[in-house]
Amino acid sequence: MRIATGSLICASTCASSIRSFPICPYTHPTLHYPPIQARGGTDGAALFRATFGCFVGAIVAWIADIAACDELQQLPLGLPYPQLHAFGWHFGTTLGLLQLFCLMLLHQHTVRDGLEAQVRWRFAGIVPVLLATAHEL
């Protein structure tokens, strides 16, 4: 990964201060990443979307459980309480963390190590498995 320096930002001194000193100049680094094919390609994008979807779904389930708790406990026809907090929040965040971990490994293998890596989906397409080969890109 190559780091290039951006523009130099320097703030002026404060006129009302007794001792005037310039605020430390700051150089903003601009990162140049390899092309998307070398960063996991469509597997990485799909894994990111799945991870984001798991976390959003978990948050929505948790908020729905809090907002509609009384209604969910008195469902018609004797339906059981759906336990949105337990199944939605805990299962969703756990699955999201697993997918995020696989996404970080995919990035590490493809960008830092230069390996070819693929994502395979198991258990109805919700659990990712990362396969990395020793072949250089």
N, C-alpha and C positions, 0 to 999 in steps of 0.2 A: 504494500500500500504506500503510495507516495503522498506526502503532505506538501502542499504549496501554500505560501503565505499570501494572505489577502491584503486588503488595504490597512494602512496604519492609522489607528484612531487615537488621537491625543486630545484630551480635554484641556481647556485653558485654565488658568489659575483663577481663584476666587478673589475678586477685588476687595472684598471686605475683610479678608483675613489679615492678621498681623504678619505672619510668615507666609509668603506666597511660595507655593511649590506646585509643579505640574503633577497632575494625576498620572499615575503610571501608564505609559503607552501600552496599548493592547494590540497584538497582532492576531487577527482572526484566521485560524487555519481553515483551508478549504480542502476537503478530502476528495481524492479522485479514486473512485472504485473501479474495479474491472467491469467489463460488460456484464449484463444481466445473465447471460448464459454461463459465465464463470462464477456466479453467485448463487447458484441453486436453480436458476431459470424458472420454469413454470412450477416445478415442485416446491420451490421456496415461496412463490407467490400463493399457491394453493394452501400451503401449510400456514402461512401468515393469515390468510382469510379464515381458515378453520379455527385458528387460535383466537382471533378477534371475535369470531362468532360465538365461541364457547364462553368467553368472558362476558360478552354482551348478554347472551342468553342467561347466564348465571345471575347477573345483576337484575335483569328483568324478572326472573323467577323470585328472587329475594324480595324485590320491591312489591311484586304482586302478592306475595305471601303476607307481607306486612300490611299492605293496603286493604286486602280483602280477607283478612283472617276470620272475621265473624261470619261472613258469607260462605267461606270455604268449609267451616266447621258444621254448617247446617245445610249441606247439599241435599237436594230432593232424592227420593227413591232409595234412601238409605245408603247412598254412595259414601265410601270412606273419605276421610280427609286426605287430600293429595300430597301433603308433605312437600310443598314446593321449596321450602328452605332446605330441607334435608337432601332431596334428590336434585333440585335445580341448582342451588348454590354450591353445595359441597361436591357433587359430582361434576358440575360444570367447571368450577375452578380447578379441581384436580385434573380433569382432562385438559383444560387450557394450559396448566403448568407443564404437563407432559408434552403437549404439542410445542410449547414455547422452548422447552429444553431440547427437543428434536430440531427445532428451527435454529437454535444457537449452534448445535452440533453440525447441522448442514452448512451453516455459514463458515464455521471453523474449518471443516474438511475441504470445502471448495475454495475459499479465499486464502486462508493461511497456509494450509497444507498442500493445496493444488491437486487434490484427489477428485475423482469422479464420485458423486454420491447421488443416490436416488431415494425417494420416499415411496414406500409401499404402505398401503392402508389395510389394516386388519380389523376384524370384529365389526362387520357392517360398515366399514369405511370411516370409523371414528378414531381408531387408535393408529398413530403413525409408527412405522418401523423404518429406520434409516439404514440403508445399505451403502457402504463405502468400499470402493475398490482401490487398489494400490497403483492404478494406471494414472500417469500424469496427464493433465489436460493439454 
